[in-house]
Each structure stands twice: as structure tokens, then as C-alpha cells.
Amino acid sequence: MNKNKIIGSILLASSLLVTTAHADIKIGAIFDLTGGLNIYGIQQNNALNLAVENINNNGGLLGDTLVVKSYDSQSELSKYTQYAKTSVLRDGISAMFAGLTSSSREAIRPIFRKANIPYFYSSLYEGGACDKQTFVTGSSASQQLSVLIKWAVEKYGPRIYVMAPDYNFGTISAYWIKKYAADNGAEVVGQDFLALTVTDYSPTLQKIQAAKPDFVVALPVGANQTGFLEQFAATGLKDKIGVVSTNYGSGNQQVVVSPEAGKGLIASQGYFMSVNSPENTEFTKKWVAKYGSEIPIVSGAVDVWNAVHIWAAAVKEAGTAESTPVIAALESGISFKAPNGIVTIEGGSHHLRQNIYIAEGNDQHGFNIIKTFEDVAPSYENEKCDLVSNPKLVKHFTP
């Protein structure tokens, strides 16, 4: 081999090494950055970018840079499917982080199942999603309601009224409320399922007065929730009847609710900003440095932060970002020291074991944590969904 060929071979080898050393690992993100759901989507997207920044600042992933291919669904379901297909066919992503509503999840998870790309859904929800490529880092209804109903019955009494939106989150959550009421010697004495367009809650308030419950489980979404709570307080019912919720505060409703309406309300979620832990202190420090402190951090943001780091830990364990080895690593039971405590992926159900907190609204538009339930298992999902032994199982289980 002549001298020029030797030099050319050396340069080619060096070029390949440089290219390999500076390769990118791409992940996708589809969140509601504009439209009616952006109060959730912006924080979810902020959390993803902060997590990616944190990973890249600590050496990247397997020596490579993590890059986000991000899309705004504009709070429209059709945009989710459009951008999911684009991310698969054009972007070459290794994982997807997307969605708030259950309808958005159900619209896109078949796309990632077919492409064999890990998809992370990071929002509290009604529970039951079972899919080899889908991983859920938000809390399920059975996780939240199992502890909340028991606590509320002991606190307020056995008579329960359910006020919920008229779609799967509300109707399925109502089933769980009835189940846990029965488990704790209580009963649902009335329920009302309302369209998201309702703004006048007078008929519902009259029904609540007539039913004489000890507490109301209030599950309206977004602005509907703040409207209901203000009207509930204005009638004087708040002084006589307790109010608990699994989604109050998930979109920072406590910031816009008046202190008169918000003080004393009970919320149950997987994260509140007031969690006292070194991990949460470090996380909130990073968050405030990048995004400021004017808007409190919601649970969905932490669910996304956790999802990105859990996926990254699986990539490191697998030694590759390729889907099949990463999914196997996730199913081995990846744990992560999260802002809300230690979280662990259940291999069979692809849901998280995690802490569930009960917090009380204060008169400063915030929450005080009054009870912590540690390491709560997604018991319903674990019972119905074992993707290790039955990897072809694809179903959204409903009770």
C-alpha cells in the first residue's frame, strides 16, 4: 500500500470516529403548546427540554447528544396523528413523549406500536392502557382514588357525591369511586356527568344539596373546575361539605381560584411542588433558573421529567437506543430518584409505582401536603396487563 493510500485510510478512519463520537440520538415530543390545553402542554414541553438539557450537560447519552424533534398539536387531535406519523417516517426518532388527554394517547399509540418505538404517556389518567410499546409515567385513577377515598371517608364520612366530565376520564373514575366507597363502608349517594361546555352549575349544586353528601369528588377539567368550585363556595356549601379531587391543581387551577374557594380543598396527585426532598429541591432549582418562579410546577411536568430520565436509564442499561433492547431494559424494572420520590417501572404493566400525596389548598394559592402514601402500585394495571408474559396483548382495559 502506498503512502497516499495509508494516509487516506487514516483520514477515513478518523472521520468515522469523529462522526460516531458526535452522533445524535433523536426523540420526539408532541404537546399542546397552543389552544385550550396549553396550560398543561407548555409545562410538559418545558420539562422535556429541561430533562434533555440535564442529560446533555452530564455527558449526553452513550456519549451522544440527545436532540428533540418537537411539534405543537395546537390542542387538536388530528395534529397528534399527523405529527406522530411525521416523527416516525421522517425524523428517525428513538422514543416519543407526547399527549395529555386519553383521546390523544389512544390516537397515536397504534402508530408507535407498529413502528416499534417506545412511547411515553405522562399524565394522570383513568387507567388501563396496555401496550408493549406504551409506558405510562402519570398516576392512574386506581392509584390516586384508592388512597383518596379511604382518607376522605375517614375524614368526612361515608356519603359521597361524584361530579365529573362526561367522557372516559370522568365515567371510569366514577366506577373506581364506587368501588373504593364500597371497600370502605361508604356509598355514592349521587352523581352528575356534565359536558365540557357547561358553565352554569346551579342544577348540579341543587342536586348536591338534596343528596346531603359528606363530601364531593369534583373532577371537572380546566376552567370548568374553577367555575364549579367558585360557584360551590358561593352557595355556602363549602362550609358544610368536603371537596376532594384527583385533578385539582394539575393545571394550576389553584392559582386562579379565589382563596375563599380554594382554601381547604383536598387534592390527590403524584406530585406537588411542596414535596420536601433533595431531588425536588434540585429539580425546582433547575426549573426556576430556566423558566422562572411565577407559575408553579404541575404534576404532568414531573411525569415528563421522570419519563425522559427513565428512558435514558434504559438506554444506558441496554447499551443502545434501539427499541427492542430498550423496551427489555424498561421491563427489567428501572427505578429513578425523582422529584416526587423513587419511581419504578412495573415490567408487566409498563406503569409506575410511585408516591401518592394528599394535599390541602391554602389561602396563598398553593398546597400543603398533609399525607404521603409511599410506593403505591398500579394494582389494576398489574392485575390486567402482563406484557412480559403476553407481549402481543393490546387493550385499553376498563372496569
Disulfide bonds with the S-S distance in Angstrom:
Cys130-Cys385 2.04
